[in-house]
């Protein structure tokens, strides 16, 4: 079979002229990314952060997508005004959506389209802009940054500073690639360590200009610029804790007005390190093993196994919810385990011969060797075990978790890399 033509694509999202659904302030938009698998079935891939009080948001969170040249990949971008802290978006105001294929975005590089309501009518004058970039570099930059003597932009209290990092496109436009957290009421902020993909920051070009802007956060979204500076990765990576790289934060408007103006504070880069962030495939191809352990809930809350309402009820075609789950997960994981010997346990049942409640018993009833051969071995052990036990309780799976933790601890002492999973 020919290898699939697949690559990683990073999508950057911004919007303009969104509908204002809030009284007394502006909308607080978030972008939801949905993927169409078949028919009208859509599932959530990811979502951006919420941008407060903005009708023209530039989202810092980017979407990382696998792009398959030979497949038609349909995506939908939904914009919502977020007014609460719940994950469910059904009670948030819908600001419009845009549906397209990933191929359309990739071929355009930058795609701007109007947002539409679900009935097909325009969502006011709202529009969405999607920029696509191929990700070829898995290096990331680790930063530790602080600042001192920043200008005070607030009448009551002190500035609430945050940083934005921007890269410059081939057309000369600046694109935000990262936004730090806001440090409240502090002119000498120390931001939490953060990381930015090298490709996102400067197209992996050490001499490509990077713009860093420092703002004073305002609740109404009209953040005040404290100052900015230009730099490159070549300069940034010279930073160390003993010898930080320091940059004057300059506000051009203030400098033009005041002859005595020097700067609006100093941004100090205490640590800047480029590391390789390994992917899942890197680990697998490097020999990492996945150790798979199964834990089956045999508590009475599952219902009588003889009843069709029970999760343990085996249908006429020979399956139930547990068998389906074991088979679905196991068939994926087994390819990454060399010996394909999987320990399988049950909990919450009365087991023979004494029928005392056990919260950790091997499905094959062999404490000295709870391993099953392959996924089919787990299936066979479960089928043989079910008629011999009595569902009981309570629900207590901590003994199985502790057992897997011990297995993981033992594996960590060996030279080979491994990850232990419990399903």
Secondary structure by P-SEA (a helix, b strand, c coil): ccccbbbbbbbbbbbccccccccccccbbbbbbbbbccccbbbbccccccccccccccccbbbbbbcccccbbbbbbbbbbccccccccccccccccccccaaaaaaacbbbbbbbcccccccccbbbbbbbbbbcccbbbbbbbbbccccccccccccbbbbbbbbbcccbbbbbccccccccccccccccccccccccccccccccbbbbbbbbcccccccccccccccccccccccccccccccccccaaaaaacccccccbbbbbcbbbbbbbccaaaaaaabbbbbbbbbbbcccccccccccccccccccccccaaaaaaaaaaaaacccccccbbbbbcccccccccccccccccccccccccccccaaaaaaaaaaacccbbbbccccaaaaaaaaaaaaaaaaacccccccccc
